């Protein structure tokens, strides 16, 4: 099942002509598809598109010295998409002319599979890099997505979003990390 938000022209994972910019999905996520969905509309924003920065979060083989077998992600999809849209609004306020897309995967993921794809398109590379970094920090702070890790010797839930969406200190922390 996929829950999506704003749409842009491009190709989705099934070859359809429209791809949501923001989605929570059980299907594999791809920076390539998100980049294609952002490129055309980003050409008409501000100075145009001079940079597309993609971030893929992938499942690691180890966590805190323990061998990971697989992960399971859960999300409250409608609220997660609203959080992604809020992050987009924050990005555009800070870096005008930037276009953002976020897809987060749910379900069981194996080592090496992408759990999140974030793509930022902007006139300049610096703002695309910063917007992408800011977006992942804010996703971790405010999106209702939870990770369950499974190891050879047990399992553990990783604490999900804990910041209030309007918490200025959390937003400032994400900005400081993105602009370090």
C-alpha positions as CSV (number, residue, x, y, z in Angstrom):
1,X,0.0,0.0,0.0
2,X,1.2,3.5,-0.8
3,X,0.2,6.7,0.8
4,X,1.2,9.7,-1.3
5,X,1.1,13.5,-1.2
6,X,1.8,16.2,-3.8
7,X,2.4,15.0,-7.3
8,X,4.9,15.9,-10.0
9,X,5.3,14.7,-13.6
10,X,7.6,11.8,-14.0
11,X,7.7,8.0,-13.7
12,X,6.7,6.1,-10.7
13,X,7.9,2.6,-9.9
14,X,5.3,1.0,-12.1
15,X,6.0,3.2,-15.1
16,X,2.9,5.4,-14.6
17,X,3.2,9.0,-15.7
18,X,2.6,10.6,-12.3
19,X,4.8,10.1,-9.2
20,X,4.0,11.4,-5.8
21,X,6.6,13.7,-4.3
22,X,5.9,12.4,-0.8
23,X,5.0,8.8,-0.1
24,X,5.1,5.9,2.4
25,X,5.2,2.7,0.5
26,X,5.9,-1.0,0.7
27,X,7.4,-0.9,-2.7
28,X,11.2,-0.4,-3.2
29,X,12.2,3.3,-3.2
30,X,14.5,4.8,-5.8
31,X,16.4,8.1,-6.0
32,X,16.5,7.8,-9.8
33,X,12.7,7.9,-10.0
34,X,12.4,10.8,-7.6
35,X,15.1,12.7,-9.5
36,X,13.3,12.2,-12.7
37,X,10.0,13.4,-11.1
38,X,11.7,16.5,-9.8
39,X,13.9,17.5,-12.7
40,X,11.2,18.9,-15.1
41,X,9.3,21.0,-12.5
42,X,12.6,22.2,-11.0
43,X,13.6,23.7,-14.3
44,X,10.9,26.4,-13.9
45,X,11.6,27.3,-10.2
46,X,13.7,30.4,-9.5
47,X,17.0,30.3,-11.4
48,X,16.2,26.8,-12.7
49,X,17.7,23.4,-11.8
50,X,21.5,23.3,-11.6
51,X,21.7,20.5,-9.0
52,X,19.9,17.4,-8.0
53,X,21.1,15.8,-4.8
54,X,19.9,12.4,-3.8
55,X,20.1,10.6,-0.5
56,X,19.4,6.9,0.0
57,X,19.2,5.5,3.5
58,X,20.1,1.8,3.3
59,X,19.9,-1.1,5.7
60,X,23.3,-1.7,7.3
61,X,24.7,-5.1,8.1
62,X,25.6,-4.1,11.7
63,X,24.3,-1.8,14.3
64,X,26.2,-1.0,17.5
65,X,28.4,-4.0,16.9
66,X,25.5,-6.5,16.4
67,X,24.9,-8.3,13.1
68,X,21.6,-7.2,11.6
69,X,19.5,-9.9,9.9
70,X,16.7,-7.5,8.6
71,X,14.6,-4.5,9.6
72,X,10.9,-3.9,9.7
73,X,9.5,-0.4,9.3
74,X,6.1,0.8,10.4
75,X,4.6,4.2,9.8
76,X,1.4,6.1,10.2
77,X,1.3,6.9,6.5
78,X,-1.1,9.9,6.3
79,X,0.6,11.7,9.1
80,X,4.1,10.8,7.7
81,X,3.2,12.3,4.4
82,X,2.0,15.5,6.2
83,X,5.3,15.6,8.0
84,X,7.2,15.3,4.6
85,X,5.1,18.1,3.2
86,X,5.9,20.2,6.3
87,X,9.6,19.5,5.8
88,X,9.3,20.6,2.2
89,X,7.7,23.9,3.3
90,X,10.6,24.4,5.8
91,X,13.1,23.7,3.0
92,X,11.5,26.1,0.6
93,X,11.4,28.8,3.3
94,X,15.1,28.4,4.0
95,X,16.3,27.7,0.4
96,X,13.8,29.3,-2.0
97,X,13.4,27.7,-5.4
98,X,14.3,24.2,-4.0
99,X,12.1,21.3,-4.8
100,X,12.0,18.3,-2.5
101,X,10.7,14.7,-2.7
102,X,10.7,12.0,0.1
103,X,9.7,8.4,-0.2
104,X,9.9,6.1,2.9
105,X,9.6,2.4,2.7
106,X,7.7,0.2,5.2
107,X,7.6,-3.5,5.7
108,X,10.5,-6.0,5.9
109,X,13.8,-4.8,4.4
110,X,17.0,-6.8,3.8
111,X,20.6,-5.7,4.2
112,X,21.4,-3.2,1.4
113,X,17.8,-2.2,0.6
114,X,16.9,1.4,0.6
115,X,14.6,2.5,3.4
116,X,14.3,6.2,2.4
117,X,14.9,8.2,-0.7
118,X,15.2,12.0,-0.5
119,X,15.9,14.1,-3.6
120,X,16.4,17.9,-3.5
121,X,16.6,19.9,-6.7
122,X,17.9,23.5,-6.6
123,X,19.6,26.1,-8.7
124,X,22.9,25.5,-6.9
125,X,24.6,22.4,-5.4
126,X,25.1,23.9,-2.0
127,X,21.4,24.4,-1.4
128,X,20.5,21.0,-2.8
129,X,23.0,19.3,-0.5
130,X,21.9,21.3,2.5
131,X,18.2,20.7,1.8
132,X,18.7,17.0,1.4
133,X,20.6,16.8,4.7
134,X,18.1,19.0,6.5
135,X,15.3,16.8,5.2
136,X,16.7,13.5,6.6
137,X,17.4,15.1,10.0
138,X,13.8,16.4,10.1
139,X,12.3,13.1,9.0
140,X,14.2,11.4,11.9
141,X,12.8,14.1,14.3
142,X,9.1,14.4,13.3
143,X,7.9,11.7,10.9
144,X,5.8,8.9,12.5
145,X,8.0,6.1,11.2
146,X,9.3,3.3,13.5
147,X,12.2,0.9,12.9
148,X,12.3,-2.7,14.4
149,X,15.8,-4.3,14.1
150,X,16.3,-8.0,14.1
151,X,19.6,-9.5,15.1
152,X,21.0,-13.0,15.4
153,X,20.7,-12.7,19.2
154,X,17.3,-10.8,19.5
155,X,15.6,-7.7,18.3
156,X,15.1,-4.1,19.3
157,X,12.9,-1.1,18.4
158,X,14.7,2.1,17.5
159,X,13.1,5.2,19.0
160,X,11.3,7.0,16.3
161,X,10.3,10.7,16.0
162,X,10.3,12.5,19.3
163,X,10.2,16.2,18.4
164,X,7.1,18.3,18.2
165,X,6.6,19.4,14.6
166,X,6.6,23.1,15.8
167,X,9.7,22.7,18.1
168,X,12.0,25.6,17.0
169,X,14.9,24.1,18.9
170,X,14.6,20.8,17.0
171,X,14.3,22.7,13.7
172,X,17.4,24.7,14.6
173,X,19.3,21.5,15.5
174,X,18.5,20.0,12.1
175,X,19.6,23.2,10.4
176,X,22.9,23.3,12.3
177,X,23.6,19.7,11.2
178,X,22.6,20.5,7.5
179,X,24.8,23.6,7.4
180,X,27.8,22.3,9.3
